[in-house]
């Protein structure tokens, strides 16, 4: 299905190109509609750090086309800057992968093609798509590893007993901080931690249970810990033997 806006040379090129690429592709033309365009939201997904990225940085793109394959792969097409005919074509990064998954992955930089959709289809098939497939596979692998790591190490809040008071190190997340304060924990600025007084043990226990239930809804576990045990009264830790002392030699 094609965009119903009046056609241009770029739109016609993209429509013919979609029919020449292997697989099932659709073409959508994004014309210049002044200030009511969605250009920025789409151009931000262009997966390129070479000619296409340079062209986008140097000038405002007022119209372009996007080809979409049935598996979600997208290609960005824009006019080639400078005199002469031709287009810049680049892959678009997948939107469903976390930003961390792209770290260390080489971008599948775009290509410049002539204004001939038939030769452009060959260039895309043999030059651009293999680079895209390789980069995408690395991103997907990274995303799986990140998800597995997050699942293996769920976030948790540690509540440590200090006498009759529970102490929680100041969380980084505001939602966790909100749960703690809602259930009676108060910020101790000297410790830089949240504390729950034990003046009323029944109320303290109820607060801990309620806070734990609310945190579990956020995917955060709760761990209760006691401080390290102190040595029993009347005992002392073994001391290492003292080194031998040599008496000084006195002269007569």
trRosetta pair geometry for C-beta under 8 A, 3 or more apart (Angstrom, degrees):
i j d omega theta_ij theta_ji phi_ij phi_ji
1 26 6.0 8 36 -156 59 132
1 28 7.9 21 95 -84 75 87
2 11 7.7 98 -173 -178 119 104
2 15 5.8 8 -105 -106 138 116
2 26 7.6 -155 -71 -176 56 86
2 27 5.7 5 -107 82 90 89
2 28 6.9 178 -143 -101 46 44
2 29 6.7 27 -174 2 90 99
3 11 7.1 -96 56 -137 112 125
3 28 5.2 91 -44 -160 101 64
3 29 4.2 -123 39 51 132 78
3 30 7.1 180 -71 -66 162 38
3 31 7.4 -180 132 -15 147 94
5 11 7.7 -144 83 -97 96 157
5 29 6.2 -126 58 95 110 110
5 31 4.5 -137 142 -5 156 134
6 31 7.2 68 56 -90 74 157
7 11 4.6 -143 -150 88 70 132
7 12 5.6 72 173 -55 122 88
7 15 8.0 -41 -133 -9 121 140
7 29 7.2 124 -123 17 60 173
8 11 4.8 97 45 9 70 103
8 12 7.0 -135 92 -4 36 88
8 29 7.2 160 31 -167 93 141
8 31 7.1 135 -13 -108 124 98
8 63 6.9 59 31 132 157 153
9 12 5.9 -57 -148 38 29 109
9 13 6.2 33 153 -22 64 108
9 115 7.5 -18 164 -152 118 127
10 13 5.6 -53 -147 35 30 114
10 14 6.3 28 156 -18 65 107
10 29 7.1 132 104 -134 91 108
10 63 6.6 143 61 119 148 109
10 64 7.0 -90 157 -132 145 35
10 65 5.8 -173 147 -19 97 113
10 77 6.7 165 -172 125 100 109
10 78 7.6 -3 -143 -144 142 28
10 79 6.1 -81 -80 -64 130 83
10 87 6.9 128 -126 -103 90 124
11 14 5.8 -56 -147 37 30 109
11 15 6.4 30 155 -21 64 106
11 27 7.7 129 -163 145 64 122
11 29 3.7 9 -114 -103 106 150
11 31 7.7 -17 -59 -71 130 90
11 65 6.0 153 -104 -79 52 124
12 15 5.7 -54 -147 34 31 111
12 16 6.5 25 157 -12 65 105
13 16 6.2 -62 -153 39 28 104
13 17 6.1 29 153 -22 65 113
13 65 7.7 -174 77 17 86 154
13 77 7.4 -160 101 163 110 146
13 87 6.5 167 126 -37 153 148
13 115 6.4 -87 -106 -157 137 75
13 117 5.5 178 -163 -67 68 105
13 120 7.8 49 178 26 105 161
14 17 5.5 -55 -142 38 31 115
14 18 6.4 41 157 -29 64 100
14 27 4.5 147 135 -154 97 129
14 29 6.4 155 58 -81 140 87
14 65 3.6 -95 -72 133 166 164
14 67 6.3 -155 -166 -61 98 96
14 77 5.2 177 -92 59 111 155
15 18 5.9 -47 -153 23 29 114
15 19 7.4 20 152 -10 58 103
15 27 4.7 -152 -94 68 52 155
15 29 7.7 -36 -48 -45 97 113
16 19 6.0 -63 -162 37 37 107
16 20 6.6 28 148 -17 70 112
16 117 4.2 148 102 47 108 170
17 20 5.7 -65 -148 38 36 109
17 21 6.5 37 159 -29 71 103
17 27 7.2 111 64 -88 86 132
17 67 6.7 -88 104 -77 109 144
17 77 7.5 136 56 -84 158 156
17 117 4.1 -130 -71 -147 73 107
17 120 5.8 -45 -115 93 118 124
17 121 5.9 -179 -149 -70 73 90
17 124 7.8 86 -174 -3 114 150
18 21 6.4 -50 -148 22 29 109
18 25 4.1 -146 -157 108 81 110
18 26 6.2 31 -163 -152 145 10
18 27 4.1 -125 -35 -42 144 105
18 67 5.3 -172 -93 -129 92 110
19 25 7.5 -132 -59 65 28 103
20 117 5.7 148 10 142 145 99
20 118 5.9 -147 -134 -108 155 53
20 120 7.9 94 82 74 141 82
20 121 3.8 -103 120 -71 116 157
21 25 5.1 43 64 -11 122 148
21 67 7.2 91 12 168 153 149
21 69 7.8 -97 116 -88 133 105
21 121 5.2 -147 -74 -141 63 99
21 124 6.3 -44 -108 91 113 135
21 125 6.7 176 -139 -67 76 98
22 125 6.1 86 5 -116 109 121
23 69 5.3 13 126 -144 137 114
23 70 6.7 -145 171 20 102 97
23 71 7.7 -60 -165 2 142 104
24 69 6.6 110 77 -157 58 66
24 70 4.4 34 74 -27 112 121
25 67 5.1 2 -176 -178 122 105
25 68 6.7 148 -155 75 68 37
25 69 5.2 -38 -94 -91 77 64
25 70 7.8 -108 -75 -23 37 72
26 67 7.2 162 79 -154 39 58
26 68 5.3 -18 57 60 89 92
27 65 6.0 -4 -170 -179 95 122
27 66 7.6 155 -153 82 50 44
27 67 5.4 -23 -99 -101 71 75
28 65 6.6 160 83 -159 46 70
28 66 5.1 -13 61 60 98 90
28 67 7.9 176 21 -84 69 29
28 68 7.1 24 0 -4 109 112
29 63 7.5 11 177 -178 87 104
29 65 4.9 -32 -104 -102 62 93
30 37 6.9 92 172 -155 107 109
30 38 7.3 -102 -143 59 131 85
30 39 6.6 145 144 -90 137 78
30 42 7.1 -168 -56 48 169 159
30 63 6.1 -180 98 -152 67 60
30 64 5.5 1 57 62 108 66
30 65 6.7 177 15 -92 77 35
30 66 6.8 47 -18 -7 114 99
31 63 5.0 -9 -141 -120 38 119
32 37 7.1 -52 -145 -67 40 140
32 62 3.9 13 -100 160 117 102
32 63 4.7 -75 -40 -53 79 100
33 36 4.8 -70 125 71 114 91
33 37 4.9 147 52 -69 94 83
34 37 7.1 166 70 -22 33 96
37 40 7.9 113 104 -3 93 73
37 62 7.9 -171 -36 -155 167 55
38 41 5.0 -46 179 40 86 117
38 42 6.1 75 123 -16 91 105
39 42 6.2 -76 -155 44 31 100
39 43 5.7 17 163 -13 74 116
39 61 6.1 -178 -170 88 131 94
39 62 7.5 -66 -85 -128 160 26
39 64 7.4 108 -131 21 98 110
40 43 6.0 -57 -130 43 28 103
40 44 6.2 39 165 -31 62 105
41 44 6.3 -49 -153 22 22 116
41 45 7.9 18 149 -16 51 104
42 45 6.0 -58 -166 28 42 110
42 64 7.9 -165 106 73 129 126
42 66 6.7 -93 -171 -66 138 139
42 76 7.5 153 150 -108 100 114
42 92 7.5 -45 -174 -126 77 142
43 46 5.6 -16 -166 -15 54 116
43 56 5.7 164 -179 -142 123 134
43 61 6.1 148 -92 48 144 138
43 64 7.6 109 -81 25 98 154
43 76 7.3 106 -114 -145 59 147
45 74 7.6 23 122 81 131 136
45 76 7.8 160 88 -57 86 130
45 92 4.5 38 125 -167 106 101
45 93 5.2 -138 -169 45 74 82
45 95 6.5 -39 -117 -75 133 92
46 52 6.0 -134 169 133 133 125
46 53 6.8 175 110 -82 119 72
46 56 6.5 162 50 -40 155 158
46 76 5.1 -54 -105 21 98 164
46 90 5.1 57 -164 95 97 136
46 92 5.9 -54 -97 -106 40 72
46 93 7.6 33 100 -5 9 87
46 110 7.5 -30 -176 -40 105 132
47 90 6.4 -176 58 158 62 104
47 91 4.9 -33 53 92 119 87
47 92 5.9 139 -8 -147 96 16
47 93 4.1 129 -75 -55 109 81
47 107 5.4 -173 164 -153 77 95
47 108 5.9 33 117 47 118 84
47 132 7.5 105 84 -119 140 90
47 135 7.2 153 160 115 138 151
48 51 7.4 -61 170 57 132 56
48 52 4.1 30 104 62 165 115
48 53 4.7 -165 106 -35 89 93
48 90 4.3 -60 -44 -143 134 144
48 91 7.6 140 -53 48 89 65
48 107 5.8 148 -114 154 22 134
48 108 7.7 -59 -86 85 67 52
48 109 5.1 87 -140 -134 81 58
48 110 4.6 -24 -100 -8 141 98
49 53 5.2 -5 -124 8 26 158
49 107 4.8 130 0 35 99 149
49 109 6.3 -80 47 -91 62 101
50 53 6.2 101 40 26 28 102
50 54 6.9 -49 146 -8 33 106
50 107 7.7 -170 -12 93 89 123
50 109 3.9 42 9 -150 129 134
50 110 6.8 -159 64 42 104 71
51 54 5.6 -58 -146 37 29 113
51 55 6.3 29 157 -20 65 105
51 88 6.3 -148 119 -129 107 123
51 109 7.3 93 20 176 78 111
51 110 6.4 -109 65 76 93 96
51 112 6.2 -59 119 -45 160 105
52 55 5.7 -53 -149 35 32 111
52 56 6.4 30 154 -17 65 105
52 76 7.2 110 -170 89 143 121
52 78 7.3 123 -143 37 94 120
52 88 4.9 154 -99 163 87 128
52 89 7.8 -92 -84 76 134 15
52 90 4.1 -86 13 -42 175 138
52 109 7.3 170 19 -167 103 72
52 110 3.9 49 -24 37 135 141
53 56 5.8 -55 -147 37 32 110
53 57 6.3 30 154 -19 65 109
54 57 5.8 -59 -148 37 30 110
54 58 6.2 20 158 -16 66 113
55 58 6.0 -62 -141 39 28 106
55 59 6.6 -37 -180 37 64 98
55 61 7.8 70 131 -71 96 108
55 78 6.9 168 118 95 137 136
55 80 7.8 -95 -112 -144 154 43
55 81 5.2 -173 -130 -14 107 122
55 88 5.9 -174 29 -16 160 169
56 59 7.7 -93 -137 60 18 61
56 61 6.1 -33 -119 -26 76 122
56 78 7.8 129 -76 20 86 170
58 81 7.2 7 84 -87 129 170
59 81 6.4 143 17 -101 142 129
61 64 5.6 8 166 -38 124 120
61 78 5.4 -59 -135 -132 127 138
63 79 7.9 53 75 -16 86 108
64 76 6.4 5 159 -172 137 83
64 77 5.9 162 -174 82 86 55
64 78 4.4 -37 -111 -89 113 80
64 79 7.9 -121 -97 -5 75 68
65 76 7.9 146 82 -161 50 41
65 77 4.4 -14 62 62 93 113
65 78 8.0 -176 25 -70 65 44
66 74 5.7 -11 -173 -168 104 108
66 75 6.9 154 -158 76 53 49
66 76 6.1 -19 -104 -102 76 56
66 77 7.3 -168 -78 19 29 83
66 92 7.3 5 -139 -25 108 147
67 74 6.8 155 80 -156 52 53
67 75 4.3 -3 53 53 104 104
67 77 6.9 61 -14 -19 98 117
68 72 7.3 -33 -166 -145 93 26
68 73 7.3 153 -155 82 48 50
68 74 5.1 -13 -101 -102 73 82
68 75 8.0 -154 -66 23 35 69
69 72 6.9 -27 75 44 80 24
69 73 4.1 11 36 55 121 98
69 74 7.6 -140 15 -68 75 38
72 94 7.0 49 135 -120 123 97
73 91 7.2 -54 -168 -143 91 103
73 129 7.9 39 -180 -129 152 96
73 132 7.1 87 -146 142 118 141
74 91 7.2 111 82 -165 58 60
74 92 4.0 -27 89 43 109 124
75 89 5.8 3 177 -171 112 99
75 90 7.1 160 -157 82 66 31
75 91 6.0 -47 -103 -102 66 49
75 92 6.9 -155 -89 -6 15 90
75 124 7.1 3 -121 -143 155 135
75 128 7.7 71 -120 132 118 145
76 89 6.9 159 81 -153 54 48
76 90 4.9 -15 56 62 105 83
76 91 7.5 69 11 154 87 3
76 92 5.4 106 -35 -60 103 99
76 110 7.4 -67 67 -97 98 140
77 87 5.4 4 -167 171 92 135
77 88 7.3 157 -151 81 45 52
77 89 5.2 -7 -100 -102 76 81
78 87 6.6 152 76 -162 33 84
78 88 5.1 -16 63 59 87 100
79 87 6.3 -69 -116 -113 28 70
79 88 7.5 18 94 14 21 90
80 84 7.3 -40 93 92 125 90
80 85 7.5 88 44 159 119 29
80 86 4.1 -1 9 94 150 91
80 87 5.5 -130 -33 -96 91 14
80 88 5.4 131 -92 -34 69 82
80 112 5.8 76 -114 -144 126 104
81 88 8.0 9 -4 -27 76 129
85 114 7.1 53 104 -164 95 65
85 115 4.0 -45 149 -18 120 135
86 112 6.0 38 154 177 130 93
86 113 6.2 179 -161 90 90 42
86 114 5.3 -61 -105 -121 95 33
86 115 5.5 -107 -79 -40 39 78
87 112 7.4 170 88 -152 37 58
87 113 5.6 -16 62 61 83 90
87 115 6.7 106 -17 -93 92 65
87 120 7.2 21 54 -120 115 146
88 110 5.8 63 175 130 87 138
88 111 7.6 173 -151 89 57 33
88 112 5.6 -32 -99 -99 67 70
88 113 7.9 153 -99 18 20 75
89 110 5.5 -176 93 -163 42 107
89 111 5.8 -15 62 60 91 78
89 112 7.8 153 18 -100 75 21
89 113 5.9 12 3 2 120 120
89 120 7.0 118 -19 -171 150 112
89 123 8.0 121 52 101 136 114
89 124 6.3 -59 121 -90 150 108
89 128 6.6 -62 110 -79 108 166
90 108 7.9 145 -163 100 75 81
90 109 7.2 -59 -124 -176 103 39
90 110 2.9 -68 -84 -73 84 125
90 111 7.7 156 -80 14 58 52
90 128 7.7 -152 -126 -146 33 128
91 108 5.1 19 30 83 134 123
91 110 7.1 -169 7 -85 59 79
91 128 6.5 164 -40 170 98 106
91 129 7.8 126 -76 -100 122 48
91 131 7.8 -161 -3 92 137 93
91 132 4.2 142 -73 -106 162 125
91 135 7.9 154 79 60 150 132
93 97 7.6 -100 166 47 96 117
93 102 7.1 -1 -149 -97 138 135
93 139 7.9 164 -155 -105 93 167
94 97 5.0 74 88 -5 110 108
94 136 6.7 93 -23 -131 122 99
94 139 6.8 160 35 113 119 147
97 101 4.5 -99 170 66 109 145
97 102 6.9 114 115 -48 124 87
97 139 5.2 12 -161 161 167 115
97 140 7.2 -99 -100 -83 127 50
97 142 7.9 66 -171 78 122 100
97 143 4.9 -102 -140 -76 92 136
98 101 5.1 108 64 -10 73 102
98 143 6.2 143 24 -120 88 89
98 146 6.1 -113 53 104 138 158
99 102 6.2 -56 -168 25 45 109
99 103 7.9 62 140 -39 66 90
100 103 5.7 -29 -167 -5 50 119
100 142 7.2 -152 120 153 75 117
100 146 5.6 127 93 -106 125 149
101 105 7.7 12 140 -14 61 138
101 139 4.9 77 141 -164 108 73
101 140 7.7 54 -178 -69 135 16
101 142 4.0 146 -147 99 71 112
101 143 4.1 4 -106 -66 145 78
101 146 6.1 -103 -75 -1 86 140
102 105 5.3 -97 -162 40 51 119
102 139 5.9 4 -88 -114 60 108
102 142 7.6 -171 -40 78 21 153
103 142 7.2 173 49 -164 78 153
104 138 8.0 -124 103 162 87 129
104 142 7.8 157 59 -92 107 144
105 135 5.4 105 169 -154 112 84
105 138 4.7 158 -116 105 111 129
105 139 5.6 4 -80 -66 171 81
105 142 7.1 -107 -48 -12 121 146
106 135 6.3 -114 78 -99 64 106
107 135 6.6 46 -143 -126 23 155
108 128 6.7 94 156 -168 111 66
108 131 3.7 143 -139 125 96 99
108 132 4.2 170 115 -77 174 55
108 134 7.2 138 -85 56 111 88
108 135 4.5 -130 -38 5 100 140
108 136 7.9 -19 -21 -28 138 81
109 131 7.2 -52 37 143 57 156
110 128 6.8 15 -138 -121 48 121
111 123 5.8 -155 121 153 152 119
111 124 7.3 -159 47 -86 133 59
111 127 5.7 71 -70 110 154 132
111 128 5.3 -113 -1 -67 120 109
113 116 7.7 -121 157 52 98 68
113 119 7.1 169 -167 104 103 88
113 120 3.9 80 166 -115 150 96
113 123 5.3 -179 -103 58 111 152
113 124 7.6 -26 -67 -45 147 88
114 119 5.9 14 52 78 113 131
114 120 6.7 -140 58 -61 63 91
116 119 4.5 40 96 26 118 105
116 120 6.1 164 85 -18 59 91
117 120 5.3 -58 -138 43 32 117
117 121 6.2 44 159 -32 66 99
118 121 5.9 -44 -153 22 27 113
118 122 7.4 25 148 -12 56 100
119 122 5.7 -52 -158 34 42 112
119 123 6.5 42 147 -19 69 103
120 123 5.5 -53 -148 36 37 112
120 124 6.3 36 154 -19 68 105
121 124 5.8 -54 -147 37 30 110
121 125 6.2 29 155 -19 64 110
122 125 5.7 -57 -143 38 30 110
122 126 6.0 0 169 4 67 114
123 126 6.7 -70 -137 50 22 90
123 127 5.2 -25 -177 24 64 125
123 128 6.9 53 134 -10 74 102
124 127 6.9 -62 -104 54 13 83
124 128 4.7 -38 -141 41 56 122
124 129 5.9 65 156 -27 71 99
125 128 7.9 29 -8 47 15 83
125 129 5.8 -13 -133 21 30 132
126 129 7.9 44 -8 41 12 96
126 130 7.1 -5 -176 -9 31 120
127 130 7.2 -92 -176 32 10 102
127 131 7.3 -5 155 -6 52 113
128 131 6.1 -70 -160 39 33 108
128 132 6.2 29 152 -20 71 111
129 132 5.3 -54 -142 38 36 115
129 133 6.1 39 159 -23 69 103
130 133 5.8 -51 -144 35 31 111
130 134 6.5 31 157 -18 63 105
131 134 5.9 -56 -150 36 31 111
131 135 6.3 25 155 -13 66 109
132 135 5.9 -60 -146 41 29 106
132 136 5.9 29 158 -20 67 111
133 136 5.7 -55 -141 38 27 112
133 137 6.4 32 158 -23 62 105
134 137 5.9 -54 -152 31 28 111
134 138 6.8 26 152 -16 61 105
135 138 5.8 -56 -155 35 35 111
135 139 6.4 34 151 -19 67 106
136 139 5.6 -54 -147 36 35 112
136 140 6.2 34 155 -19 67 105
137 140 5.8 -53 -146 37 30 111
137 141 6.4 33 153 -20 63 106
138 141 5.7 -54 -148 36 31 112
138 142 6.3 31 153 -18 65 106
139 142 5.7 -55 -148 37 31 111
139 143 6.3 34 153 -23 65 106
140 143 5.6 -52 -146 33 31 114
140 144 6.6 32 155 -19 64 103
141 144 5.9 -54 -152 34 31 110
141 145 6.5 30 151 -17 64 107
142 145 5.6 -57 -149 38 33 112
142 146 6.2 33 154 -20 67 106
143 146 5.7 -53 -146 36 31 111
143 147 6.3 30 155 -18 64 107
144 147 5.8 -56 -147 38 30 110
144 148 6.2 29 155 -19 65 108
145 148 5.8 -55 -146 37 29 110
145 149 6.3 30 155 -21 64 107
146 149 5.7 -54 -147 35 29 111
146 150 6.4 28 154 -18 64 106
147 150 5.8 -56 -149 36 31 110
147 151 6.3 27 154 -17 65 107
148 151 5.7 -56 -146 38 31 109
148 152 6.1 29 156 -20 66 109
149 152 5.8 -56 -144 36 29 109
149 153 6.4 -16 169 22 65 107
150 153 6.8 -81 -141 59 23 77
150 154 7.6 61 163 -93 61 49
151 154 7.2 0 -159 -64 31 82
154 219 6.8 -129 -157 166 109 85
154 220 7.6 174 158 -121 97 34
154 221 5.8 81 111 -8 121 115
155 219 6.9 65 47 118 102 88
155 220 5.1 -45 100 -115 99 81
155 221 7.3 164 97 23 46 77
156 220 6.2 145 -110 -175 34 70
156 221 3.8 -32 -108 71 100 92
156 222 6.6 -174 -165 -72 89 16
156 223 5.4 56 152 -14 132 105
157 168 6.0 2 178 -146 106 124
157 171 6.8 -41 -109 -80 105 122
157 176 6.4 169 -77 -161 127 127
157 180 7.9 -170 -157 -71 154 113
157 215 6.1 -83 11 -150 130 158
157 220 5.9 48 -18 158 98 118
157 221 7.3 -168 23 92 65 47
157 222 5.4 -19 65 -110 93 67
157 223 7.2 -178 87 26 44 73
158 168 6.9 155 81 -129 54 72
158 169 6.9 28 62 13 100 102
158 223 4.9 -25 -109 71 68 105
158 225 5.9 -1 -170 4 101 123
159 166 4.7 -3 -178 -172 108 115
159 167 7.2 141 -160 63 57 37
159 168 5.4 -32 -100 -76 68 94
159 196 7.8 -11 -149 22 121 124
159 208 7.0 148 143 -131 175 110
159 222 6.4 8 -3 -171 113 98
159 223 7.0 173 25 84 69 49
159 224 5.2 -24 73 -106 100 64
159 225 7.1 159 82 23 47 72
160 166 7.1 138 67 -157 34 60
160 167 5.0 -35 66 63 89 92
160 168 7.6 154 17 -80 75 43
160 224 7.9 150 -89 -163 31 47
160 225 4.8 -27 -105 74 76 98
160 226 7.4 133 -157 -115 70 10
160 227 6.4 79 176 -65 109 74
161 164 7.8 -21 -162 -121 95 16
161 165 7.4 131 -158 75 52 42
161 166 6.2 -37 -95 -99 52 63
161 167 7.8 135 -121 15 5 85
161 224 7.4 44 -35 -177 95 90
161 225 7.1 -145 10 96 78 48
161 226 5.1 -14 42 -115 120 61
161 227 6.5 -112 79 -11 76 82
162 165 5.0 -31 70 72 88 94
162 166 7.5 142 21 -111 79 14
162 167 5.0 35 -4 -15 125 125
162 195 7.8 -62 48 -128 125 110
162 227 6.5 75 -97 -40 63 128
163 198 7.3 -151 115 27 83 137
164 197 7.7 31 110 -178 95 54
164 198 3.1 -126 147 67 99 150
164 199 8.0 120 117 -51 131 34
164 201 7.4 -81 -165 -88 116 94
165 195 5.3 -1 174 -170 121 109
165 196 6.6 159 -163 74 69 50
165 197 5.8 -31 -111 -116 95 40
165 198 5.4 -124 -72 -9 47 99
166 185 7.8 -77 91 -103 104 101
166 195 6.8 152 80 -157 52 55
166 196 4.3 -2 55 50 104 105
166 198 7.5 114 -14 -60 76 96
166 204 7.2 149 -4 -172 117 113
166 208 6.8 131 -37 -88 171 116
166 224 7.9 -59 -128 -129 117 91
167 188 7.8 -46 -128 25 96 139
167 191 6.9 -81 -149 151 124 156
167 193 5.2 30 -173 138 94 140
167 194 7.4 148 -158 80 48 48
167 195 5.3 -16 -101 -102 69 81
168 171 7.3 -14 146 -39 112 91
168 180 6.2 -134 68 -122 151 141
168 185 6.4 -19 30 -145 125 149
168 193 6.1 165 78 -175 41 93
168 194 4.5 -17 62 63 100 98
168 195 7.6 -172 21 -76 71 35
168 196 7.9 46 -6 -12 105 99
169 192 7.8 15 -154 112 67 83
169 193 5.3 -58 -110 -114 35 101
170 177 7.6 20 -165 -99 71 108
170 187 7.3 47 -103 -130 106 98
170 192 5.3 -71 -14 158 132 77
170 193 5.7 -119 -38 -101 75 41
170 194 6.6 120 -94 -22 59 84
171 176 4.1 -83 133 93 171 129
171 177 5.3 -150 59 -57 109 78
171 180 7.3 161 3 -12 123 137
171 194 8.0 -15 -5 -2 87 128
172 176 8.0 48 57 42 48 129
173 176 4.4 79 79 8 105 106
173 177 6.8 -171 97 -8 55 85
174 177 5.3 -53 -148 38 38 116
174 178 6.2 44 152 -25 68 103
175 178 5.5 -48 -150 32 34 116
175 179 6.8 37 151 -21 63 100
175 218 6.0 167 128 -129 128 147
176 179 5.7 -50 -153 31 36 111
176 180 6.6 35 152 -18 66 104
176 215 6.8 48 -125 -119 83 102
176 218 7.1 -167 -79 103 74 160
176 220 6.2 132 -99 -97 111 176
177 180 5.8 -57 -152 35 32 111
177 181 6.4 23 157 -12 67 108
177 194 7.6 174 -134 -56 70 141
178 181 6.1 -59 -144 40 29 104
178 182 6.1 30 158 -22 65 111
179 182 5.8 -59 -146 36 28 112
179 183 6.4 -1 163 2 63 114
179 211 5.7 116 152 -147 100 82
179 214 4.9 179 -139 109 118 127
179 215 5.6 135 137 -70 165 80
179 218 7.3 -114 -46 -7 146 143
180 183 6.4 -81 -152 48 25 93
180 185 3.8 -46 170 52 92 140
180 194 4.9 26 157 156 144 167
180 211 6.4 53 -102 -141 48 133
181 185 6.0 -82 -79 70 38 82
181 186 7.4 79 -122 -96 75 42
181 187 7.7 -15 -90 -32 105 90
181 194 7.5 -109 -66 -132 68 133
182 211 7.8 152 75 -100 86 86
182 214 7.6 -51 78 86 131 176
183 196 8.0 -21 116 -105 85 130
183 207 4.6 139 165 -164 93 85
183 208 7.8 142 147 -67 131 22
183 210 5.2 -179 -124 92 127 109
183 211 4.0 -155 69 -67 162 99
183 214 7.2 -171 -41 23 134 138
184 196 5.5 69 111 -131 103 99
184 197 7.9 -107 162 33 109 77
184 203 7.5 149 -102 147 162 100
184 204 7.6 -143 114 -114 153 54
184 207 4.3 -49 29 -133 135 149
184 211 8.0 -102 37 -49 88 124
185 194 4.0 41 161 165 122 117
185 195 6.5 149 -154 67 77 21
185 196 4.9 -55 -94 -66 72 90
185 207 7.7 155 -39 158 73 130
185 211 7.4 67 -20 -100 116 154
186 194 6.6 154 72 -153 22 73
186 195 6.1 -33 62 61 76 76
186 196 7.7 133 12 -88 72 45
186 197 7.8 9 21 -21 116 96
187 193 7.7 166 -147 94 57 25
187 194 5.7 -43 -90 -96 53 71
188 191 4.3 27 103 34 118 107
188 192 7.5 -62 91 -5 73 15
188 193 5.5 -9 54 66 104 71
188 194 7.1 157 9 -112 81 17
188 195 4.9 43 -28 -6 123 119
189 192 6.8 23 -163 -77 36 53
191 195 7.2 81 51 -46 146 115
196 204 5.9 128 143 -141 111 92
196 207 6.1 -176 -153 103 137 140
196 208 7.2 154 105 -67 167 86
197 204 7.1 -120 94 -91 48 115
198 201 5.8 24 -171 -89 87 71
198 204 5.2 2 -117 -67 60 164
199 204 7.9 142 44 -49 51 115
200 203 3.9 33 106 24 119 116
200 204 6.2 161 87 -22 61 85
201 204 5.3 -53 -144 35 32 117
201 205 6.4 33 157 -20 66 102
202 205 5.9 -53 -150 34 29 109
202 206 6.5 28 152 -17 63 106
203 206 5.6 -54 -148 37 34 112
203 207 6.3 38 153 -22 66 105
204 207 5.8 -55 -151 34 30 113
204 208 6.5 30 152 -19 64 105
205 208 5.7 -53 -149 34 33 112
205 209 6.5 31 154 -17 65 105
206 209 5.8 -55 -149 37 32 110
206 210 6.2 28 156 -16 66 109
207 210 5.9 -58 -144 40 29 108
207 211 6.0 27 158 -17 66 110
208 211 5.9 -56 -143 40 27 109
208 212 6.1 29 157 -20 63 109
208 222 7.8 146 -177 168 85 153
208 224 7.8 40 -169 -86 138 121
209 212 5.8 -56 -147 36 27 111
209 213 6.4 28 155 -20 63 105
210 213 5.8 -53 -149 33 31 111
210 214 6.5 25 155 -14 64 106
211 214 5.9 -58 -148 40 32 108
211 215 6.1 30 155 -19 67 109
211 222 7.4 109 110 -93 91 146
212 215 5.7 -56 -143 38 30 110
212 216 6.3 35 156 -25 64 104
212 222 4.3 -82 -118 9 96 154
213 216 5.8 -53 -151 30 29 113
213 217 7.0 33 150 -21 60 101
214 217 5.7 -51 -160 28 37 115
214 218 7.1 27 146 -10 64 104
215 218 5.6 -60 -157 40 41 109
215 220 4.2 -78 177 81 94 105
215 221 7.3 141 125 -103 115 3
215 222 5.8 104 73 -53 145 102
216 219 7.5 54 -173 -74 36 14
216 220 6.9 -109 -80 65 29 56
216 221 7.0 48 -98 -99 76 48
216 222 7.6 -68 -55 -7 87 98
226 229 7.8 33 122 -62 118 73
231 235 5.2 -130 169 87 109 102
231 236 7.0 84 142 -111 158 26
231 237 6.4 -120 -75 -50 151 82
232 235 5.0 55 69 17 84 123
236 239 7.8 -9 132 -33 113 93
242 245 7.7 -16 137 -32 114 98
